[in-house]
Amino acid sequence: MRILVFGGSGKIGRAAAWDLARDPEVREVALVGRHLDALGQARSWIGGKKVTLHAAEADNRDAMRRLMEGYDAGVLALPDRRSSYRLAESAIGAGLPAVDVLEEYHRRPDAYEVEGLEVPPGMSIEAYGERLHEEARAQGIPFLDGLGLAPGLTNVVLGQALRELDEPEMAVARVGGIPAKDAAARHPLRYMITWAFEHVLREYMIQVGVVRDGRLVEVEAGSDRERFRFRRFGRDEELECAVTPGMPSFPYTRPGLREFSEKTVRWPGHWQAVETLKECGLLSLEPVAVDGCAVVPRRFLSKLLTPRLQPGPGETDVCVMYTTAVGRKDGRRVAVEHFLWDEADPAEGLSAMMRTTAFPAAIGARLLARRQIEETGIVAPEDAITGPLYPKFLAELERRGIRIEQVTTHLD
């Protein structure tokens, strides 16, 4: 199989290509990005003779569609919504099955802080998403939407948990990338950058769709904070989470739930610090005048914090997941929980975020290339990785050292 990786010079794209290049079934991995120098560095890091390079712009749709011809699947690992949607359009137009890792449900585009996302004139953002879905269906291809960590692994395991219940009631996902505990103490906000930081700050500010009492409502990102203890895989850590937009498809694909939210996990203290930044106006995008210059507070803060949040020598990250689905099974009320604790692989140069985001996408690309996902249109992970594919997907993760543990508990 021949697979394209867009954003191939970035951390997630590189890691997906690294995984694909080690598969005997994959005969070519094509890295696509703006700059050949950066792509060449990525190829040197990946190693092997399978990697080819293509310098191309997402804005050039005709060139992108020509490039996509002859490939079996694509991985979209772009950090912003504008580029993601441009490539989604090109892939769908070219009839290329593709998997995207951005925290976005392209069938229901988020209306907040669009990051340059361009909607065709005279069309609502909702109609635009539905048009993409219908075009993919007309092409007879799946566009696998959001198969990374979150969205991604959270969707897959919660989707399975709800299928195991006769009467699903509630689902909550707690998931996030955090510095290893010793590294957290050395960084502001007890945080370390493992993903596009500007996009992380966006997630802290927008309104988020959650389900309350059976109704889809919007709440502020960072609200509904929850502390919990993670006691699995030999760990005993106190962590904290708050609502973020990490699983945007779920309220639409699972409309029968009484309660649903996705929450990002951080070390205790992080969310209170973020709330203070918000109260001070430092996460605003409204320019303010400073000595005659217009300054955007969030961009200034990002420039200030980014060097202080970069991993130092020997510092690594962790990805943690704790999901809960509650409902009735065989007449009894039960909770189905899933747990993950994944650490960086310094020997291979892979952070935990690279592993848990890129490896699911790479596995998904193989499923697409083999035509093993039967649904067409824009397909969320909870509807794609089902039936016999679910245990196979988990087995592929475990083969890469990513283990997910399930625990079912009777509540009455």
Backbone hydrogen bonds in HBPLUS format (Angstrom, degrees):
<---DONOR---> <-ACCEPTOR-->    atom                        ^
c    i                          cat <-CA-CA->   ^        H-A-AA   ^      H-
h    n   atom  resd res      DA  || num        DHA   H-A  angle D-A-AA Bond
n    s   type  num  typ     dist DA aas  dist angle  dist       angle   num
A0027-ARG N   A0001-MET O   2.87 MM  26  5.69 148.9  1.96 142.2 152.5     1
A0072-ASP N   A0002-ARG O   2.81 MM  70  5.47 158.2  1.85 150.5 157.8     2
A0003-ILE N   A0028-GLU O   3.03 MM  25  6.35 165.7  2.05 153.6 154.7     3
A0030-ALA N   A0003-ILE O   2.91 MM  27  6.26 162.9  1.94 152.3 158.0     4
A0004-LEU N   A0073-ALA O   3.04 MM  69  6.47 159.5  2.08 153.3 155.1     5
A0075-VAL N   A0004-LEU O   2.80 MM  71  6.20 144.1  1.93 147.5 159.5     6
A0005-VAL N   A0030-ALA O   2.75 MM  25  5.96 159.5  1.79 171.6 166.1     7
A0032-VAL N   A0005-VAL O   2.90 MM  27  5.98 159.1  1.94 159.0 154.2     8
A0006-PHE N   A0075-VAL O   2.81 MM  69  6.04 162.4  1.84 172.8 178.0     9
A0077-ALA N   A0006-PHE O   3.03 MM  71  5.82 153.8  2.10 138.8 147.0    10
A0007-GLY N   A0032-VAL O   2.94 MM  25  6.01 148.5  2.04 157.3 164.9    11
A0010-GLY N   A0007-GLY O   3.11 MM   3  5.64 158.5  2.16 115.7 122.2    12
A0008-GLY N   A0032-VAL O   3.26 MM  24  5.55 162.0  2.29 139.6 142.0    13
A0014-ARG N   A0010-GLY O   2.84 MM   4  5.87 163.7  1.87 154.1 159.2    14
A0015-ALA N   A0011-LYS O   3.06 MM   4  6.19 160.1  2.10 143.2 148.6    15
A0016-ALA N   A0012-ILE O   2.98 MM   4  6.21 157.6  2.03 150.9 156.7    16
A0017-ALA N   A0013-GLY O   2.97 MM   4  6.19 163.5  2.00 151.6 156.1    17
A0018-TRP N   A0014-ARG O   2.78 MM   4  6.01 152.1  1.86 148.8 157.6    18
A0019-ASP N   A0015-ALA O   3.05 MM   4  6.27 156.8  2.10 146.1 150.8    19
A0020-LEU N   A0016-ALA O   2.99 MM   4  6.25 163.4  2.02 150.6 155.3    20
A0021-ALA N   A0017-ALA O   2.84 MM   4  5.90 158.9  1.88 152.7 158.0    21
A0022-ARG N   A0019-ASP O   3.28 MM   3  5.55 148.9  2.38 103.4 112.1    22
A0023-ASP N   A0020-LEU O   3.07 MM   3  5.45 164.2  2.10 118.5 120.1    23
A0026-VAL N   A0023-ASP O   2.98 MM   3  5.46 151.1  2.07 115.5 123.7    24
A0029-VAL N   A0050-LYS O   3.16 MM  21  5.91 164.8  2.18 127.5 130.1    25
A0052-THR N   A0029-VAL O   2.98 MM  23  6.30 154.3  2.05 140.6 148.1    26
A0031-LEU N   A0052-THR O   2.83 MM  21  6.15 165.4  1.85 162.2 157.4    27
A0054-HIS N   A0031-LEU O   2.87 MM  23  6.14 141.1  2.02 168.1 172.7    28
A0033-GLY N   A0054-HIS O   3.17 MM  21  6.67 154.1  2.24 158.1 164.5    29
A0056-ALA N   A0033-GLY O   2.81 MM  23  5.69 153.1  1.88 139.6 148.2    30
A0039-LEU N   A0035-HIS O   3.09 MM   4  6.37 157.7  2.14 148.5 155.5    31
A0040-GLY N   A0036-LEU O   2.73 MM   4  5.88 152.2  1.80 149.2 157.1    32
A0041-GLN N   A0037-ASP O   3.04 MM   4  6.37 150.4  2.13 145.7 153.1    33
A0042-ALA N   A0038-ALA O   3.03 MM   4  6.34 153.1  2.11 143.1 150.6    34
A0043-ARG N   A0039-LEU O   2.86 MM   4  6.19 154.2  1.93 149.3 156.4    35
A0044-SER N   A0040-GLY O   2.99 MM   4  6.26 155.4  2.05 146.5 152.7    36
A0045-TRP N   A0041-GLN O   3.03 MM   4  6.29 152.4  2.11 144.9 152.3    37
A0046-ILE N   A0042-ALA O   2.89 MM   4  6.15 155.8  1.95 151.7 158.3    38
A0047-GLY N   A0043-ARG O   2.89 MM   4  5.99 166.8  1.90 153.4 157.0    39
A0060-ASN N   A0057-GLU O   3.16 MM   3  5.60 148.9  2.26 109.6 117.5    40
A0061-ARG N   A0059-ASP O   3.05 MM   2  5.70 121.1  2.41 109.8  93.6    41
A0064-MET N   A0060-ASN O   2.95 MM   4  6.17 156.3  2.01 151.0 158.7    42
A0065-ARG N   A0061-ARG O   2.88 MM   4  6.09 160.0  1.92 151.4 156.0    43
A0066-ARG N   A0062-ASP O   3.04 MM   4  6.29 157.9  2.09 148.0 153.8    44
A0067-LEU N   A0063-ALA O   2.94 MM   4  6.14 154.4  2.00 146.0 153.4    45
A0068-MET N   A0064-MET O   2.99 MM   4  6.23 147.5  2.09 146.9 155.4    46
A0069-GLU N   A0066-ARG O   3.33 MM   3  5.50 146.9  2.45 100.7 109.5    47
A0071-TYR N   A0068-MET O   3.25 MM   3  5.82 163.4  2.28 134.8 135.1    48
A0074-GLY N   A0097-PRO O   2.95 MM  23  6.40 135.8  2.14 141.2 153.3    49
A0099-VAL N   A0074-GLY O   2.91 MM  25  6.31 152.4  1.98 148.3 154.3    50
A0076-LEU N   A0099-VAL O   2.76 MM  23  6.04 169.6  1.77 162.7 164.4    51
A0101-VAL N   A0076-LEU O   3.19 MM  25  6.47 151.4  2.27 172.8 172.7    52
A0084-SER N   A0080-ASP O   3.17 MM   4  6.27 159.0  2.22 145.5 152.0    53
A0085-TYR N   A0081-ARG O   2.96 MM   4  6.05 168.6  1.97 154.9 156.1    54
A0086-ARG N   A0082-ARG O   3.08 MM   4  6.27 156.9  2.14 145.8 152.8    55
A0087-LEU N   A0083-SER O   2.97 MM   4  6.17 164.8  2.00 153.6 156.7    56
A0088-ALA N   A0084-SER O   2.87 MM   4  6.07 148.4  1.97 142.5 152.6    57
A0089-GLU N   A0085-TYR O   2.92 MM   4  6.11 161.7  1.96 150.3 153.6    58
A0090-SER N   A0086-ARG O   3.10 MM   4  6.40 158.5  2.15 144.1 149.9    59
A0091-ALA N   A0087-LEU O   2.80 MM   4  5.97 167.7  1.82 155.2 158.2    60
A0092-ILE N   A0088-ALA O   2.95 MM   4  6.05 168.4  1.96 152.3 155.8    61
A0093-GLY N   A0089-GLU O   2.85 MM   4  5.95 160.5  1.89 147.1 153.6    62
A0094-ALA N   A0090-SER O   2.87 MM   4  6.04 143.4  2.01 144.8 154.6    63
A0095-GLY N   A0091-ALA O   3.00 MM   4  6.06 110.9  2.49 135.8 152.4    64
A0096-LEU N   A0091-ALA O   2.86 MM   5  4.98 165.3  1.88 152.9 151.3    65
A0095-GLY N   A0092-ILE O   3.10 MM   3  5.04 151.7  2.18  99.5 108.3    66
A0144-LEU N   A0098-ALA O   2.78 MM  46  6.07 137.6  1.96 160.5 165.6    67
A0100-ASP N   A0144-LEU O   2.97 MM  44  6.41 154.6  2.03 166.0 172.4    68
A0146-GLY N   A0100-ASP O   2.72 MM  46  5.20 129.0  1.97 129.5 144.4    69
A0147-LEU N   A0100-ASP O   3.04 MM  47  6.40 142.9  2.19 148.2 153.8    70
A0104-GLU N   A0102-LEU O   2.70 MM   2  5.42 129.8  1.95 112.8  96.3    71
A0108-ARG N   A0105-TYR O   2.80 MM   3  5.53 150.8  1.88 125.5 133.8    72
A0117-LEU N   A0114-VAL O   2.98 MM   3  5.24 160.6  2.02 113.7 120.1    73
A0123-MET N   A0120-PRO O   3.14 MM   3  5.69 144.5  2.27 145.4 143.5    74
A0128-TYR N   A0124-SER O   2.96 MM   4  6.22 148.8  2.06 146.8 155.7    75
A0129-GLY N   A0125-ILE O   3.20 MM   4  6.44 159.5  2.24 143.0 146.7    76
A0130-GLU N   A0126-GLU O   3.07 MM   4  6.36 158.7  2.12 148.3 154.3    77
A0131-ARG N   A0127-ALA O   2.84 MM   4  6.02 145.6  1.95 142.5 152.3    78
A0132-LEU N   A0128-TYR O   3.07 MM   4  6.42 157.9  2.12 151.7 156.3    79
A0133-HIS N   A0129-GLY O   3.12 MM   4  6.41 158.0  2.17 145.2 151.1    80
A0134-GLU N   A0130-GLU O   2.95 MM   4  6.21 162.6  1.98 151.2 155.0    81
A0135-GLU N   A0131-ARG O   2.88 MM   4  6.07 154.0  1.94 151.5 158.9    82
A0136-ALA N   A0132-LEU O   3.00 MM   4  6.24 156.8  2.06 149.5 155.1    83
A0137-ARG N   A0133-HIS O   3.03 MM   4  6.32 154.4  2.09 146.3 153.8    84
A0138-ALA N   A0134-GLU O   2.88 MM   4  6.10 154.2  1.95 144.5 151.7    85
A0139-GLN N   A0135-GLU O   3.00 MM   4  6.25 141.6  2.15 140.6 150.8    86
A0140-GLY N   A0136-ALA O   3.01 MM   4  6.21 115.9  2.44 132.6 149.0    87
A0141-ILE N   A0136-ALA O   3.12 MM   5  5.60 167.4  2.14 156.4 155.5    88
A0140-GLY N   A0137-ARG O   2.92 MM   3  4.87 141.4  2.07  96.1 108.4    89
A0377-GLY N   A0141-ILE O   2.86 MM 236  6.20 160.9  1.90 151.7 145.7    90
A0143-PHE N   A0377-GLY O   2.82 MM 234  5.93 158.3  1.87 153.3 150.7    91
A0379-VAL N   A0143-PHE O   2.95 MM 236  5.86 158.6  1.99 136.4 143.5    92
A0145-ASP N   A0379-VAL O   2.88 MM 234  5.79 166.2  1.90 149.3 154.0    93
A0148-GLY N   A0151-PRO O   2.90 MM   3  5.84 152.4  1.97 126.3 135.3    94
A0153-LEU N   A0148-GLY O   3.06 MM   5  6.36 139.5  2.23 126.9 133.6    95
A0153-LEU N   A0149-LEU O   2.94 MM   4  4.99 112.6  2.40 107.4 124.0    96
A0154-THR N   A0149-LEU O   3.30 MM   5  6.66 162.0  2.33 172.0 175.4    97
A0156-VAL N   A0152-GLY O   2.94 MM   4  6.22 163.1  1.97 159.2 164.3    98
A0157-VAL N   A0153-LEU O   3.02 MM   4  6.20 175.0  2.03 158.3 158.3    99
A0158-LEU N   A0154-THR O   2.99 MM   4  5.99 161.5  2.03 148.3 154.4   100
A0159-GLY N   A0155-ASN O   2.80 MM   4  5.74 152.2  1.88 142.9 151.6   101
A0160-GLN N   A0156-VAL O   3.09 MM   4  6.32 154.8  2.16 142.8 149.0   102
A0161-ALA N   A0157-VAL O   2.87 MM   4  6.09 159.7  1.91 146.7 152.7   103
A0162-LEU N   A0158-LEU O   2.94 MM   4  6.11 162.5  1.97 151.7 155.1   104
A0163-ARG N   A0159-GLY O   3.13 MM   4  6.36 145.9  2.25 138.7 148.0   105
A0163-ARG N   A0160-GLN O   3.10 MM   3  5.06 118.6  2.50  93.6 109.1   106
A0164-GLU N   A0160-GLN O   3.13 MM   4  6.44 134.7  2.34 145.0 156.7   107
A0164-GLU N   A0161-ALA O   3.15 MM   3  5.23 134.3  2.37  96.6 108.9   108
A0165-LEU N   A0162-LEU O   3.18 MM   3  5.28 155.7  2.24 102.4 109.8   109
A0166-ASP N   A0328-ARG O   2.82 MM 162  5.69 131.1  2.06 142.3 157.7   110
A0167-GLU N   A0328-ARG O   2.99 MM 161  4.97 153.9  2.06 142.8 145.4   111
A0328-ARG N   A0167-GLU O   3.04 MM 161  4.97 153.3  2.11 121.0 127.4   112
A0169-GLU N   A0326-VAL O   2.83 MM 157  5.69 154.6  1.89 153.7 152.7   113
A0258-ARG N   A0169-GLU O   2.73 MM  89  5.31 151.5  1.80 143.6 153.5   114
A0259-GLU N   A0169-GLU O   3.29 MM  90  6.74 150.6  2.39 148.4 152.8   115
A0170-MET N   A0326-VAL O   3.07 MM 156  5.11 162.6  2.10 142.7 146.1   116
A0326-VAL N   A0170-MET O   2.87 MM 156  5.11 160.2  1.91 141.8 146.9   117
A0171-ALA N   A0259-GLU O   3.06 MM  88  6.36 148.7  2.16 138.4 147.6   118
A0172-VAL N   A0324-THR O   2.90 MM 152  5.38 150.3  1.99 151.2 160.1   119
A0324-THR N   A0172-VAL O   2.89 MM 152  5.38 160.8  1.92 158.5 164.4   120
A0173-ALA N   A0261-SER O   3.10 MM  88  6.62 155.0  2.17 149.5 157.4   121
A0263-LYS N   A0173-ALA O   2.72 MM  90  6.00 162.2  1.75 163.8 170.3   122
A0174-ARG N   A0322-TYR O   2.97 MM 148  5.10 141.2  2.13 127.0 138.7   123
A0322-TYR N   A0174-ARG O   2.74 MM 148  5.10 153.2  1.81 156.3 162.5   124
A0175-VAL N   A0263-LYS O   2.95 MM  88  6.40 162.2  1.98 164.2 168.4   125
A0265-VAL N   A0175-VAL O   2.86 MM  90  5.12 151.4  1.94 107.6 114.9   126
A0176-GLY N   A0320-VAL O   3.02 MM 144  5.67 148.2  2.12 156.5 161.9   127
A0320-VAL N   A0176-GLY O   3.01 MM 144  5.67 163.4  2.04 163.2 165.7   128
A0178-ILE N   A0318-VAL O   2.83 MM 140  5.37 164.1  1.85 161.8 166.8   129
A0318-VAL N   A0178-ILE O   2.76 MM 140  5.37 157.7  1.81 167.7 171.4   130
A0180-ALA N   A0316-THR O   2.89 MM 136  5.71 163.3  1.91 145.7 140.0   131
A0183-ALA N   A0180-ALA O   2.89 MM   3  5.34 121.8  2.24 111.5 127.0   132
A0184-ALA N   A0180-ALA O   2.95 MM   4  6.17 151.3  2.03 157.1 166.1   133
A0186-ARG N   A0183-ALA O   2.95 MM   3  5.44 154.9  2.02 114.0 122.1   134
A0187-HIS N   A0184-ALA O   3.28 MM   3  5.56 173.0  2.28 114.4 116.2   135
A0190-ARG N   A0187-HIS O   3.16 MM   3  5.28 148.4  2.27 129.0 128.3   136
A0191-TYR N   A0188-PRO O   3.27 MM   3  6.38 153.6  2.35 134.5 132.5   137
A0193-ILE N   A0309-LEU O   2.89 MM 116  5.63 160.6  1.92 140.0 145.9   138
A0199-HIS N   A0196-ALA O   3.13 MM   3  5.49 123.1  2.47 103.5 116.9   139
A0200-VAL N   A0196-ALA O   3.11 MM   4  6.47 145.8  2.23 144.7 155.1   140
A0200-VAL N   A0197-PHE O   3.06 MM   3  4.90 116.7  2.48  91.3 107.3   141
A0201-LEU N   A0197-PHE O   2.96 MM   4  6.31 160.7  2.00 156.8 160.3   142
A0202-ARG N   A0198-GLU O   3.06 MM   4  6.34 146.6  2.18 138.7 148.1   143
A0203-GLU N   A0199-HIS O   3.05 MM   4  6.35 154.0  2.12 144.4 150.4   144
A0203-GLU N   A0200-VAL O   3.02 MM   3  5.10 113.2  2.49  95.3 111.0   145
A0204-TYR N   A0200-VAL O   3.24 MM   4  6.63 131.5  2.49 140.2 152.9   146
A0204-TYR N   A0201-LEU O   3.13 MM   3  5.12 134.9  2.35  95.0 107.4   147
A0205-MET N   A0202-ARG O   2.99 MM   3  5.41 161.0  2.03 115.2 121.4   148
A0221-ALA N   A0206-ILE O   3.11 MM  15  5.83 142.6  2.25 156.8 165.2   149
A0208-VAL N   A0219-VAL O   2.78 MM  11  5.34 165.6  1.80 157.5 162.5   150
A0219-VAL N   A0208-VAL O   2.91 MM  11  5.34 153.0  1.98 142.7 149.7   151
A0210-VAL N   A0217-VAL O   2.88 MM   7  5.60 164.7  1.91 165.2 170.4   152
A0217-VAL N   A0210-VAL O   2.86 MM   7  5.60 164.7  1.89 164.3 169.3   153
A0211-VAL N   A0260-PHE O   2.98 MM  49  4.80 167.9  1.99 137.6 141.6   154
A0260-PHE N   A0211-VAL O   3.08 MM  49  4.80 152.1  2.16 129.1 126.2   155
A0212-ARG N   A0215-ARG O   2.88 MM   3  5.33 160.5  1.92 155.0 154.3   156
A0215-ARG N   A0212-ARG O   2.94 MM   3  5.33 165.9  1.96 117.6 122.3   157
A0214-GLY N   A0258-ARG O   2.87 MM  44  4.00 161.0  1.90 126.0 122.6   158
A0223-SER N   A0220-GLU O   3.17 MM   3  5.69 147.5  2.28 137.5 136.7   159
A0222-GLY N   A0243-VAL O   2.77 MM  21  5.15 171.3  1.78 152.3 154.8   160
A0243-VAL N   A0223-SER O   3.00 MM  20  5.55 167.6  2.01 163.7 162.0   161
A0226-GLU N   A0241-CYS O   2.82 MM  15  5.32 151.4  1.90 152.8 159.0   162
A0241-CYS N   A0226-GLU O   2.83 MM  15  5.32 155.1  1.89 148.2 156.6   163
A0228-PHE N   A0239-LEU O   2.99 MM  11  5.59 159.7  2.03 148.0 152.4   164
A0239-LEU N   A0228-PHE O   2.89 MM  11  5.59 171.3  1.90 171.1 174.0   165
A0230-PHE N   A0237-GLU O   2.80 MM   7  5.25 164.2  1.82 155.9 159.4   166
A0237-GLU N   A0230-PHE O   3.13 MM   7  5.25 153.7  2.20 135.4 141.2   167
A0235-ARG N   A0232-ARG O   2.93 MM   3  5.40 156.2  1.99 115.1 122.8   168
A0240-GLU N   A0266-ARG O   2.95 MM  26  5.44 164.7  1.98 170.0 168.3   169
A0266-ARG N   A0240-GLU O   2.72 MM  26  5.44 162.0  1.75 169.5 176.1   170
A0242-ALA N   A0264-THR O   3.21 MM  22  5.55 141.7  2.37 130.1 138.4   171
A0264-THR N   A0242-ALA O   2.79 MM  22  5.55 143.5  1.92 165.4 154.6   172
A0244-THR N   A0262-GLU O   3.02 MM  18  6.07 160.3  2.06 148.1 148.9   173
A0250-PHE N   A0247-MET O   3.28 MM   3  5.96 143.6  2.42 118.6 126.2   174
A0252-TYR N   A0249-SER O   2.95 MM   3  5.61 140.0  2.11 120.0 131.2   175
A0253-THR N   A0249-SER O   3.00 MM   4  6.15 156.5  2.05 152.0 159.2   176
A0254-ARG N   A0250-PHE O   2.89 MM   4  5.61 148.1  2.00 151.7 156.1   177
A0270-HIS N   A0267-TRP O   3.19 MM   3  6.03 168.3  2.21 146.4 149.6   178
A0273-ALA N   A0269-GLY O   3.15 MM   4  6.30 154.5  2.22 144.4 151.2   179
A0274-VAL N   A0270-HIS O   2.94 MM   4  6.28 153.8  2.01 152.3 160.3   180
A0275-GLU N   A0271-TRP O   2.97 MM   4  6.17 154.6  2.04 143.1 149.7   181
A0276-THR N   A0272-GLN O   3.05 MM   4  6.34 149.9  2.14 143.1 150.7   182
A0277-LEU N   A0273-ALA O   3.03 MM   4  6.37 156.2  2.08 148.0 154.0   183
A0278-LYS N   A0274-VAL O   2.94 MM   4  6.25 156.8  1.99 151.2 157.6   184
A0279-GLU N   A0275-GLU O   2.91 MM   4  6.16 160.3  1.95 149.7 154.9   185
A0280-CYS N   A0276-THR O   3.00 MM   4  6.21 143.9  2.13 145.4 154.9   186
A0282-LEU N   A0277-LEU O   2.98 MM   5  5.30 143.6  2.12 165.2 158.1   187
A0281-GLY N   A0278-LYS O   3.00 MM   3  5.16 158.4  2.05 106.7 113.3   188
A0284-SER N   A0281-GLY O   3.33 MM   3  5.42 164.1  2.35 108.0 110.2   189
A0298-ARG N   A0284-SER O   3.05 MM  14  5.54 151.3  2.13 168.8 160.8   190
A0288-VAL N   A0295-VAL O   2.79 MM   7  5.26 155.4  1.85 139.3 144.9   191
A0295-VAL N   A0288-VAL O   2.75 MM   7  5.26 169.0  1.76 152.4 155.9   192
A0290-VAL N   A0293-CYS O   2.69 MM   3  5.10 162.4  1.72 150.8 156.8   193
A0293-CYS N   A0290-VAL O   2.94 MM   3  5.10 160.5  1.98 110.2 116.6   194
A0300-PHE N   A0296-VAL O   3.00 MM   4  6.22 161.8  2.04 162.7 168.7   195
A0301-LEU N   A0297-PRO O   2.85 MM   4  6.08 162.9  1.88 153.5 158.5   196
A0302-SER N   A0298-ARG O   2.82 MM   4  6.02 157.9  1.87 148.1 154.2   197
A0303-LYS N   A0299-ARG O   2.99 MM   4  6.19 161.0  2.03 146.5 151.0   198
A0304-LEU N   A0300-PHE O   2.95 MM   4  6.18 151.8  2.03 147.3 155.6   199
A0305-LEU N   A0301-LEU O   2.79 MM   4  5.96 160.0  1.83 155.4 160.4   200
A0306-THR N   A0302-SER O   2.88 MM   4  5.69 161.8  1.92 149.9 154.6   201
A0308-ARG N   A0305-LEU O   2.79 MM   3  5.18 124.0  2.11 112.6 129.0   202
A0309-LEU N   A0305-LEU O   2.97 MM   4  6.10 124.0  2.29 152.7 167.1   203
A0309-LEU N   A0306-THR O   3.17 MM   3  5.19 147.3  2.28 101.1 110.7   204
A0315-GLU N   A0312-GLY O   2.99 MM   3  5.35 166.1  2.01 132.3 134.3   205
A0319-CYS N   A0342-ASP O   2.85 MM  23  5.18 160.9  1.89 151.6 157.9   206
A0342-ASP N   A0319-CYS O   2.85 MM  23  5.18 170.0  1.86 156.3 159.8   207
A0321-MET N   A0340-LEU O   2.94 MM  19  4.86 154.0  2.01 140.0 138.4   208
A0340-LEU N   A0321-MET O   2.93 MM  19  4.86 144.1  2.06 142.3 139.5   209
A0323-THR N   A0338-HIS O   2.98 MM  15  5.22 157.3  2.03 144.1 151.5   210
A0338-HIS N   A0323-THR O   3.12 MM  15  5.22 148.4  2.22 129.5 137.4   211
A0325-ALA N   A0336-VAL O   2.93 MM  11  5.15 148.8  2.03 138.6 148.7   212
A0336-VAL N   A0325-ALA O   2.77 MM  11  5.15 163.1  1.80 155.0 160.7   213
A0327-GLY N   A0334-VAL O   3.09 MM   7  5.70 158.0  2.14 159.2 165.6   214
A0334-VAL N   A0327-GLY O   2.74 MM   7  5.70 163.2  1.77 167.0 172.9   215
A0329-LYS N   A0332-ARG O   2.72 MM   3  5.33 157.9  1.77 154.8 159.3   216
A0332-ARG N   A0329-LYS O   3.01 MM   3  5.33 167.9  2.02 116.5 119.2   217
A0411-LEU N   A0333-ARG O   2.77 MM  78  5.45 170.7  1.77 150.6 152.1   218
A0335-ALA N   A0409-THR O   2.82 MM  74  5.23 156.9  1.88 152.2 160.2   219
A0409-THR N   A0335-ALA O   2.88 MM  74  5.23 161.6  1.92 152.3 158.3   220
A0337-GLU N   A0407-VAL O   2.80 MM  70  5.17 176.2  1.80 157.4 158.8   221
A0407-VAL N   A0337-GLU O   2.83 MM  70  5.17 158.3  1.88 147.0 152.5   222
A0339-PHE N   A0405-GLU O   2.83 MM  66  5.13 148.2  1.93 144.3 154.6   223
A0405-GLU N   A0339-PHE O   2.94 MM  66  5.13 160.7  1.97 147.0 151.6   224
A0345-ASP N   A0350-LEU O   2.70 MM   5  5.06 168.2  1.71 166.5 169.3   225
A0348-GLU N   A0345-ASP O   3.10 MM   3  5.70 136.1  2.30 115.6 125.2   226
A0349-GLY N   A0345-ASP O   3.05 MM   4  6.12 117.1  2.46 139.4 155.2   227
A0350-LEU N   A0345-ASP O   3.09 MM   5  5.06 163.9  2.11 138.9 135.5   228
A0349-GLY N   A0346-PRO O   3.10 MM   3  4.69 143.1  2.24  90.7 101.9   229
A0355-ARG N   A0351-SER O   3.03 MM   4  6.32 160.6  2.06 149.5 154.6   230
A0356-THR N   A0352-ALA O   2.92 MM   4  6.08 175.3  1.92 157.5 158.1   231
A0357-THR N   A0353-MET O   3.03 MM   4  5.82 135.5  2.23 139.3 148.5   232
A0358-ALA N   A0354-MET O   2.85 MM   4  5.44 151.2  1.94 137.4 146.8   233
A0359-PHE N   A0355-ARG O   3.13 MM   4  5.48 149.1  2.23 128.2 137.6   234
A0362-ALA N   A0358-ALA O   2.85 MM   4  6.09 155.4  1.91 154.6 162.0   235
A0363-ILE N   A0359-PHE O   2.91 MM   4  6.14 158.8  1.95 154.7 160.2   236
A0364-GLY N   A0360-PRO O   2.85 MM   4  6.05 157.4  1.90 146.7 153.6   237
A0365-ALA N   A0361-ALA O   2.85 MM   4  6.12 147.6  1.95 145.5 154.3   238
A0366-ARG N   A0362-ALA O   3.20 MM   4  6.50 150.7  2.29 142.5 149.0   239
A0367-LEU N   A0363-ILE O   3.12 MM   4  6.52 156.3  2.18 148.3 154.7   240
A0368-LEU N   A0364-GLY O   2.96 MM   4  6.26 153.2  2.03 149.1 156.6   241
A0369-ALA N   A0365-ALA O   2.87 MM   4  6.09 161.2  1.90 149.3 154.5   242
A0370-ARG N   A0366-ARG O   2.92 MM   4  6.14 149.3  2.02 149.6 157.3   243
A0372-GLN N   A0367-LEU O   2.88 MM   5  5.18 170.5  1.89 161.7 160.2   244
A0371-ARG N   A0368-LEU O   2.95 MM   3  4.91 153.7  2.02 102.9 111.2   245
A0383-ASP N   A0380-ALA O   2.95 MM   3  5.52 152.5  2.02 117.3 125.8   246
A0384-ALA N   A0381-PRO O   3.11 MM   3  4.93 147.3  2.22  97.2 107.1   247
A0385-ILE N   A0381-PRO O   3.07 MM   4  5.91 176.7  2.07 156.1 155.7   248
A0389-LEU N   A0386-THR O   3.05 MM   3  5.45 134.1  2.27 145.7 138.5   249
A0390-TYR N   A0387-GLY O   3.14 MM   3  5.78 147.5  2.25 116.7 124.1   250
A0393-PHE N   A0389-LEU O   2.79 MM   4  5.88 151.5  1.87 150.2 157.8   251
A0394-LEU N   A0390-TYR O   3.06 MM   4  6.37 163.6  2.09 157.8 161.1   252
A0395-ALA N   A0391-PRO O   2.92 MM   4  6.06 152.7  1.99 142.8 150.8   253
A0396-GLU N   A0392-LYS O   2.95 MM   4  6.21 149.0  2.05 144.3 152.2   254
A0397-LEU N   A0393-PHE O   3.04 MM   4  6.39 153.3  2.12 147.5 154.8   255
A0398-GLU N   A0394-LEU O   2.89 MM   4  6.16 163.0  1.92 151.3 155.8   256
A0399-ARG N   A0395-ALA O   2.95 MM   4  6.13 145.2  2.07 141.6 150.9   257
A0400-ARG N   A0397-LEU O   2.88 MM   3  5.20 141.1  2.04 104.5 116.6   258
A0402-ILE N   A0397-LEU O   2.95 MM   5  5.06 161.8  1.99 137.9 132.3   259
A0401-GLY N   A0398-GLU O   2.88 MM   3  4.77 161.2  1.92 106.5 109.7   260
